[in-house]
Each structure stands twice: as structure tokens, then as C-alpha cells.
Amino acid sequence: MKETPSMTRKQALDTLFDLREAYLRLLSYEQYQQQANTLTRTRDALDVLTRMIYGPHDPVQQYSMLCERCRRSYAERLVKEKGKSISTFCCTPCITALRSEHQLVEGEDA
Ligand SMILES: [Zn+2]
């Protein structure tokens, strides 16, 4: 019998998110359009696994998606990081860290 990989459930989920992101980077726009249904289902599947591992999010304070920086808790705000063209869904500890590192574009974060 094969040994169980030494990986936590959170690390396993992380790996699946990484795989999806790596795959998305490989797709051309046409390929992305052709596979939209599969990609949506993959996103839904990751959401289901996220709920199983992290429990339900607080709909008042949190988004239903994990923080895009650490993936260790649900995102609470959408922030603008310096040097990035698109906003980032962030948890409070990451926002605090970004602010102390002066990496946030203040005033524009929603
Ligand atoms: Zn975070």
C-alpha cells in the first residue's frame, strides 16, 4: 500500500489552486472560452473543498473566497497593491502586513 503523502489538507487544497492557476496561464483566450464550463466547474469544486477544510465563511465580514495572498483564511477586503494592475482579495492579517510594508495604495481600497 502506498504511503500517505506528508501534506495537510490545506496544503493539498493549495496545490490544487496552484495547478488551476498554472493551467489558466497556459490557455489562450480561445482555449479559455472553449473550456469555460470546465473551468467554472473546477472553480466550484475548489469552493466545495474550501468549505470542507475551512468551514463556512462569515457572509457579513468575509468573501466566500480565500485570501489571494496567503490562502489561509477567507478574504475580507479588496485592496490595491502597489505595482499591481488588478485588486487583490485579502484577509486582515495580509492587509496589516501590506500596510506595514507600505505596499498598499491607500485611499483606493474599497
Ligand atoms: Zn491573507
Backbone and ligand atoms as CSV (ligand in chain L), in Angstrom:
chain,resi,resn,atom,element,x,y,z
A,1,MET,N,N,0.840,-1.203,0.000
A,1,MET,CA,C,0.000,0.000,0.000
A,1,MET,C,C,0.878,1.257,0.000
A,2,LYS,N,N,0.439,2.239,-0.775
A,2,LYS,CA,C,1.233,3.454,-0.918
A,2,LYS,C,C,1.149,4.303,0.355
A,3,GLU,N,N,2.266,4.950,0.688
A,3,GLU,CA,C,2.273,5.799,1.874
A,3,GLU,C,C,1.425,7.044,1.642
A,4,THR,N,N,0.768,7.509,2.702
A,4,THR,CA,C,0.008,8.748,2.605
A,4,THR,C,C,0.991,9.905,2.467
A,5,PRO,N,N,0.782,10.815,1.504
A,5,PRO,CA,C,1.709,11.937,1.358
A,5,PRO,C,C,1.734,12.806,2.624
A,6,SER,N,N,2.918,13.299,2.970
A,6,SER,CA,C,3.003,14.151,4.156
A,6,SER,C,C,2.588,15.563,3.788
A,7,MET,N,N,1.299,15.754,3.776
A,7,MET,CA,C,0.728,17.019,3.325
A,7,MET,C,C,-0.550,17.236,4.122
A,8,THR,N,N,-0.763,18.445,4.584
A,8,THR,CA,C,-2.014,18.719,5.282
A,8,THR,C,C,-3.131,18.923,4.255
A,9,ARG,N,N,-4.364,18.938,4.722
A,9,ARG,CA,C,-5.487,19.176,3.807
A,9,ARG,C,C,-5.386,20.571,3.199
A,10,LYS,N,N,-4.916,21.540,4.000
A,10,LYS,CA,C,-4.778,22.909,3.484
A,10,LYS,C,C,-3.702,22.980,2.405
A,11,GLN,N,N,-2.610,22.250,2.611
A,11,GLN,CA,C,-1.552,22.218,1.595
A,11,GLN,C,C,-2.039,21.520,0.327
A,12,ALA,N,N,-2.853,20.487,0.498
A,12,ALA,CA,C,-3.398,19.775,-0.659
A,12,ALA,C,C,-4.302,20.715,-1.466
A,13,LEU,N,N,-5.143,21.467,-0.772
A,13,LEU,CA,C,-6.027,22.424,-1.451
A,13,LEU,C,C,-5.197,23.493,-2.169
A,14,ASP,N,N,-4.172,23.980,-1.481
A,14,ASP,CA,C,-3.256,24.961,-2.050
A,14,ASP,C,C,-2.672,24.471,-3.373
A,15,THR,N,N,-2.280,23.214,-3.380
A,15,THR,CA,C,-1.677,22.612,-4.568
A,15,THR,C,C,-2.672,22.593,-5.727
A,16,LEU,N,N,-3.937,22.309,-5.420
A,16,LEU,CA,C,-4.959,22.311,-6.475
A,16,LEU,C,C,-5.197,23.720,-7.016
A,17,PHE,N,N,-5.182,24.712,-6.117
A,17,PHE,CA,C,-5.301,26.102,-6.580
A,17,PHE,C,C,-4.117,26.457,-7.485
A,18,ASP,N,N,-2.914,26.031,-7.084
A,18,ASP,CA,C,-1.714,26.306,-7.886
A,18,ASP,C,C,-1.829,25.671,-9.267
A,19,LEU,N,N,-2.317,24.440,-9.286
A,19,LEU,CA,C,-2.458,23.718,-10.548
A,19,LEU,C,C,-3.433,24.449,-11.466
A,20,ARG,N,N,-4.563,24.886,-10.901
A,20,ARG,CA,C,-5.556,25.599,-11.708
A,20,ARG,C,C,-4.962,26.892,-12.266
A,21,GLU,N,N,-4.232,27.630,-11.416
A,21,GLU,CA,C,-3.634,28.887,-11.871
A,21,GLU,C,C,-2.590,28.649,-12.957
A,22,ALA,N,N,-1.790,27.614,-12.770
A,22,ALA,CA,C,-0.767,27.292,-13.774
A,22,ALA,C,C,-1.442,26.926,-15.099
A,23,TYR,N,N,-2.519,26.174,-15.016
A,23,TYR,CA,C,-3.251,25.773,-16.213
A,23,TYR,C,C,-3.852,26.991,-16.914
A,24,LEU,N,N,-4.450,27.884,-16.124
A,24,LEU,CA,C,-5.059,29.086,-16.702
A,24,LEU,C,C,-4.029,29.923,-17.454
A,25,ARG,N,N,-2.812,29.974,-16.921
A,25,ARG,CA,C,-1.762,30.770,-17.576
A,25,ARG,C,C,-1.392,30.201,-18.939
A,26,LEU,N,N,-1.592,28.905,-19.117
A,26,LEU,CA,C,-1.215,28.259,-20.382
A,26,LEU,C,C,-2.253,28.466,-21.486
A,27,LEU,N,N,-3.471,28.814,-21.107
A,27,LEU,CA,C,-4.558,28.875,-22.080
A,27,LEU,C,C,-4.551,30.169,-22.877
A,28,SER,N,N,-4.803,30.039,-24.164
A,28,SER,CA,C,-5.045,31.227,-24.964
A,28,SER,C,C,-6.490,31.681,-24.686
A,29,TYR,N,N,-6.820,32.854,-25.178
A,29,TYR,CA,C,-8.176,33.345,-24.958
A,29,TYR,C,C,-9.209,32.391,-25.566
A,30,GLU,N,N,-8.926,31.880,-26.763
A,30,GLU,CA,C,-9.864,30.956,-27.426
A,30,GLU,C,C,-10.022,29.665,-26.621
A,31,GLN,N,N,-8.903,29.139,-26.155
A,31,GLN,CA,C,-8.963,27.913,-25.347
A,31,GLN,C,C,-9.746,28.154,-24.061
A,32,TYR,N,N,-9.544,29.317,-23.484
A,32,TYR,CA,C,-10.257,29.668,-22.258
A,32,TYR,C,C,-11.763,29.674,-22.517
A,33,GLN,N,N,-12.158,30.294,-23.642
A,33,GLN,CA,C,-13.581,30.351,-23.996
A,33,GLN,C,C,-14.157,28.948,-24.204
A,34,GLN,N,N,-13.379,28.100,-24.896
A,34,GLN,CA,C,-13.848,26.745,-25.177
A,34,GLN,C,C,-14.025,25.925,-23.904
A,35,GLN,N,N,-13.246,26.215,-22.891
A,35,GLN,CA,C,-13.267,25.402,-21.680
A,35,GLN,C,C,-13.952,26.099,-20.513
A,36,ALA,N,N,-14.727,27.116,-20.822
A,36,ALA,CA,C,-15.342,27.916,-19.766
A,36,ALA,C,C,-16.153,27.068,-18.784
A,37,ASN,N,N,-16.922,26.101,-19.305
A,37,ASN,CA,C,-17.748,25.271,-18.414
A,37,ASN,C,C,-16.895,24.449,-17.456
A,38,THR,N,N,-15.868,23.829,-17.998
A,38,THR,CA,C,-14.977,23.025,-17.154
A,38,THR,C,C,-14.281,23.896,-16.120
A,39,LEU,N,N,-13.861,25.069,-16.552
A,39,LEU,CA,C,-13.161,25.962,-15.626
A,39,LEU,C,C,-14.090,26.436,-14.520
A,40,THR,N,N,-15.356,26.693,-14.863
A,40,THR,CA,C,-16.320,27.094,-13.846
A,40,THR,C,C,-16.554,25.960,-12.858
A,41,ARG,N,N,-16.663,24.736,-13.396
A,41,ARG,CA,C,-16.877,23.585,-12.515
A,41,ARG,C,C,-15.663,23.335,-11.614
A,42,THR,N,N,-14.489,23.574,-12.139
A,42,THR,CA,C,-13.275,23.423,-11.333
A,42,THR,C,C,-13.268,24.440,-10.195
A,43,ARG,N,N,-13.647,25.659,-10.530
A,43,ARG,CA,C,-13.734,26.722,-9.521
A,43,ARG,C,C,-14.758,26.321,-8.436
A,44,ASP,N,N,-15.911,25.802,-8.864
A,44,ASP,CA,C,-16.946,25.364,-7.910
A,44,ASP,C,C,-16.428,24.229,-7.035
A,45,ALA,N,N,-15.700,23.297,-7.648
A,45,ALA,CA,C,-15.155,22.162,-6.891
A,45,ALA,C,C,-14.180,22.655,-5.827
A,46,LEU,N,N,-13.338,23.623,-6.193
A,46,LEU,CA,C,-12.399,24.177,-5.217
A,46,LEU,C,C,-13.146,24.906,-4.105
A,47,ASP,N,N,-14.266,25.549,-4.446
A,47,ASP,CA,C,-15.091,26.204,-3.422
A,47,ASP,C,C,-15.640,25.177,-2.435
A,48,VAL,N,N,-16.112,24.042,-2.962
A,48,VAL,CA,C,-16.647,22.988,-2.100
A,48,VAL,C,C,-15.558,22.486,-1.143
A,49,LEU,N,N,-14.374,22.235,-1.697
A,49,LEU,CA,C,-13.262,21.750,-0.865
A,49,LEU,C,C,-12.842,22.814,0.153
A,50,THR,N,N,-12.883,24.082,-0.259
A,50,THR,CA,C,-12.544,25.164,0.667
A,50,THR,C,C,-13.488,25.161,1.867
A,51,ARG,N,N,-14.813,25.004,1.601
A,51,ARG,CA,C,-15.809,24.944,2.698
A,51,ARG,C,C,-15.521,23.756,3.617
A,52,MET,N,N,-15.179,22.616,3.012
A,52,MET,CA,C,-14.924,21.416,3.814
A,52,MET,C,C,-13.735,21.610,4.744
A,53,ILE,N,N,-12.729,22.309,4.247
A,53,ILE,CA,C,-11.478,22.425,5.003
A,53,ILE,C,C,-11.498,23.622,5.947
A,54,TYR,N,N,-12.052,24.745,5.497
A,54,TYR,CA,C,-12.022,25.966,6.306
A,54,TYR,C,C,-13.343,26.260,7.010
A,55,GLY,N,N,-14.367,25.480,6.726
A,55,GLY,CA,C,-15.672,25.755,7.316
A,55,GLY,C,C,-16.352,26.889,6.575
A,56,PRO,N,N,-17.590,27.212,6.960
A,56,PRO,CA,C,-18.308,28.280,6.249
A,56,PRO,C,C,-17.689,29.650,6.531
A,57,HIS,N,N,-17.775,30.537,5.552
A,57,HIS,CA,C,-17.301,31.904,5.778
A,57,HIS,C,C,-18.394,32.708,6.472
A,58,ASP,N,N,-18.009,33.833,7.058
A,58,ASP,CA,C,-18.980,34.736,7.675
A,58,ASP,C,C,-19.454,35.697,6.587
A,59,PRO,N,N,-20.715,35.539,6.124
A,59,PRO,CA,C,-21.149,36.342,4.967
A,59,PRO,C,C,-21.202,37.840,5.241
A,60,VAL,N,N,-21.185,38.231,6.514
A,60,VAL,CA,C,-21.219,39.663,6.833
A,60,VAL,C,C,-19.835,40.283,6.680
A,61,GLN,N,N,-18.809,39.561,7.118
A,61,GLN,CA,C,-17.458,40.140,7.147
A,61,GLN,C,C,-16.523,39.586,6.086
A,62,GLN,N,N,-16.869,38.449,5.526
A,62,GLN,CA,C,-15.897,37.790,4.651
A,62,GLN,C,C,-16.485,37.485,3.272
A,63,TYR,N,N,-15.599,37.465,2.291
A,63,TYR,CA,C,-15.968,36.949,0.982
A,63,TYR,C,C,-15.967,35.426,1.060
A,64,SER,N,N,-16.577,34.780,0.087
A,64,SER,CA,C,-16.622,33.316,0.096
A,64,SER,C,C,-15.348,32.701,-0.463
A,65,MET,N,N,-14.401,33.547,-0.863
A,65,MET,CA,C,-13.131,33.037,-1.399
A,65,MET,C,C,-11.988,33.294,-0.427
A,66,LEU,N,N,-10.963,32.476,-0.545
A,66,LEU,CA,C,-9.800,32.643,0.319
A,66,LEU,C,C,-8.989,33.861,-0.104
A,67,CYS,N,N,-8.228,34.380,0.839
A,67,CYS,CA,C,-7.286,35.470,0.572
A,67,CYS,C,C,-6.378,35.056,-0.583
A,68,GLU,N,N,-6.195,35.941,-1.551
A,68,GLU,CA,C,-5.379,35.602,-2.721
A,68,GLU,C,C,-3.878,35.616,-2.415
A,69,ARG,N,N,-3.484,36.206,-1.303
A,69,ARG,CA,C,-2.051,36.245,-0.965
A,69,ARG,C,C,-1.633,35.005,-0.181
A,70,CYS,N,N,-2.363,34.675,0.867
A,70,CYS,CA,C,-1.909,33.577,1.740
A,70,CYS,C,C,-2.771,32.316,1.623
A,71,ARG,N,N,-3.994,32.442,1.155
A,71,ARG,CA,C,-4.929,31.314,1.066
A,71,ARG,C,C,-5.060,30.587,2.408
A,72,ARG,N,N,-4.954,31.328,3.506
A,72,ARG,CA,C,-5.046,30.691,4.825
A,72,ARG,C,C,-6.262,31.159,5.616
A,73,SER,N,N,-6.990,32.139,5.077
A,73,SER,CA,C,-8.283,32.498,5.650
A,73,SER,C,C,-9.095,33.206,4.572
A,74,TYR,N,N,-10.387,33.372,4.869
A,74,TYR,CA,C,-11.250,33.998,3.875
A,74,TYR,C,C,-10.883,35.467,3.687
A,75,ALA,N,N,-11.011,35.934,2.457
A,75,ALA,CA,C,-10.728,37.334,2.150
A,75,ALA,C,C,-11.770,38.217,2.817
A,76,GLU,N,N,-11.324,39.382,3.280
A,76,GLU,CA,C,-12.254,40.313,3.925
A,76,GLU,C,C,-12.391,41.623,3.176
A,77,ARG,N,N,-11.390,41.969,2.404
A,77,ARG,CA,C,-11.472,43.225,1.643
A,77,ARG,C,C,-10.774,43.068,0.310
A,78,LEU,N,N,-11.151,43.981,-0.587
A,78,LEU,CA,C,-10.499,44.072,-1.885
A,78,LEU,C,C,-9.528,45.251,-1.789
A,79,VAL,N,N,-8.240,44.986,-1.972
A,79,VAL,CA,C,-7.255,46.060,-1.818
A,79,VAL,C,C,-6.419,46.219,-3.084
A,80,LYS,N,N,-5.821,47.388,-3.182
A,80,LYS,CA,C,-4.958,47.688,-4.330
A,80,LYS,C,C,-3.520,47.675,-3.825
A,81,GLU,N,N,-2.736,46.740,-4.380
A,81,GLU,CA,C,-1.321,46.670,-4.015
A,81,GLU,C,C,-0.530,47.507,-4.995
A,82,LYS,N,N,0.547,48.127,-4.491
A,82,LYS,CA,C,1.419,48.913,-5.360
A,82,LYS,C,C,1.992,48.023,-6.447
A,83,GLY,N,N,2.002,48.525,-7.684
A,83,GLY,CA,C,2.601,47.794,-8.787
A,83,GLY,C,C,1.719,46.723,-9.399
A,84,LYS,N,N,0.493,46.570,-8.899
A,84,LYS,CA,C,-0.394,45.570,-9.483
A,84,LYS,C,C,-1.571,46.266,-10.152
A,85,SER,N,N,-1.924,45.780,-11.333
A,85,SER,CA,C,-2.978,46.462,-12.081
A,85,SER,C,C,-4.366,46.033,-11.618
A,86,ILE,N,N,-4.473,44.838,-11.048
A,86,ILE,CA,C,-5.790,44.424,-10.570
A,86,ILE,C,C,-5.778,44.311,-9.043
A,87,SER,N,N,-6.946,44.511,-8.446
A,87,SER,CA,C,-7.072,44.476,-6.994
A,87,SER,C,C,-6.953,43.047,-6.480
A,88,THR,N,N,-6.648,42.929,-5.196
A,88,THR,CA,C,-6.426,41.636,-4.566
A,88,THR,C,C,-7.450,41.424,-3.456
A,89,PHE,N,N,-8.057,40.230,-3.428
A,89,PHE,CA,C,-8.922,39.865,-2.307
A,89,PHE,C,C,-8.004,39.455,-1.157
A,90,CYS,N,N,-8.121,40.148,-0.021
A,90,CYS,CA,C,-7.136,39.992,1.045
A,90,CYS,C,C,-7.780,39.746,2.400
A,91,CYS,N,N,-7.084,38.999,3.251
A,91,CYS,CA,C,-7.522,38.816,4.634
A,91,CYS,C,C,-6.905,39.929,5.482
A,92,THR,N,N,-7.435,40.097,6.683
A,92,THR,CA,C,-6.969,41.184,7.542
A,92,THR,C,C,-5.481,41.076,7.887
A,93,PRO,N,N,-4.955,39.890,8.272
A,93,PRO,CA,C,-3.507,39.827,8.559
A,93,PRO,C,C,-2.649,40.238,7.367
A,94,CYS,N,N,-3.037,39.872,6.149
A,94,CYS,CA,C,-2.266,40.277,4.969
A,94,CYS,C,C,-2.386,41.774,4.723
A,95,ILE,N,N,-3.567,42.334,4.954
A,95,ILE,CA,C,-3.730,43.784,4.785
A,95,ILE,C,C,-2.826,44.514,5.774
A,96,THR,N,N,-2.804,44.035,7.013
A,96,THR,CA,C,-1.958,44.647,8.036
A,96,THR,C,C,-0.488,44.564,7.632
A,97,ALA,N,N,-0.075,43.388,7.124
A,97,ALA,CA,C,1.321,43.206,6.704
A,97,ALA,C,C,1.646,44.121,5.528
A,98,LEU,N,N,0.745,44.177,4.537
A,98,LEU,CA,C,0.975,45.032,3.366
A,98,LEU,C,C,1.078,46.498,3.786
A,99,ARG,N,N,0.212,46.891,4.728
A,99,ARG,CA,C,0.215,48.288,5.168
A,99,ARG,C,C,1.536,48.609,5.866
A,100,SER,N,N,2.008,47.707,6.713
A,100,SER,CA,C,3.251,47.989,7.442
A,100,SER,C,C,4.450,47.971,6.500
A,101,GLU,N,N,4.324,47.260,5.381
A,101,GLU,CA,C,5.410,47.253,4.377
A,101,GLU,C,C,5.208,48.366,3.342
A,102,HIS,N,N,4.198,49.187,3.538
A,102,HIS,CA,C,3.871,50.295,2.626
A,102,HIS,C,C,3.628,49.802,1.205
A,103,GLN,N,N,2.961,48.681,1.092
A,103,GLN,CA,C,2.678,48.104,-0.227
A,103,GLN,C,C,1.231,48.309,-0.662
A,104,LEU,N,N,0.484,49.045,0.139
A,104,LEU,CA,C,-0.925,49.283,-0.221
A,104,LEU,C,C,-1.081,50.662,-0.845
A,105,VAL,N,N,-1.931,50.729,-1.865
A,105,VAL,CA,C,-2.331,52.017,-2.393
A,105,VAL,C,C,-3.505,52.468,-1.534
A,106,GLU,N,N,-3.222,53.321,-0.570
A,106,GLU,CA,C,-4.247,53.719,0.401
A,106,GLU,C,C,-5.250,54.676,-0.228
A,107,GLY,N,N,-6.466,54.611,0.259
A,107,GLY,CA,C,-7.494,55.535,-0.209
A,107,GLY,C,C,-8.284,54.951,-1.358
A,108,GLU,N,N,-7.657,54.056,-2.124
A,108,GLU,CA,C,-8.373,53.455,-3.261
A,108,GLU,C,C,-8.950,52.106,-2.898
A,109,ASP,N,N,-8.483,51.524,-1.780
A,109,ASP,CA,C,-9.009,50.210,-1.413
A,109,ASP,C,C,-10.441,50.341,-0.930
A,110,ALA,N,N,-11.290,49.485,-1.410
A,110,ALA,CA,C,-12.730,49.586,-1.126
A,110,ALA,C,C,-13.045,49.272,0.325
L,1,ZN,ZN,ZN,-4.041,36.568,3.605
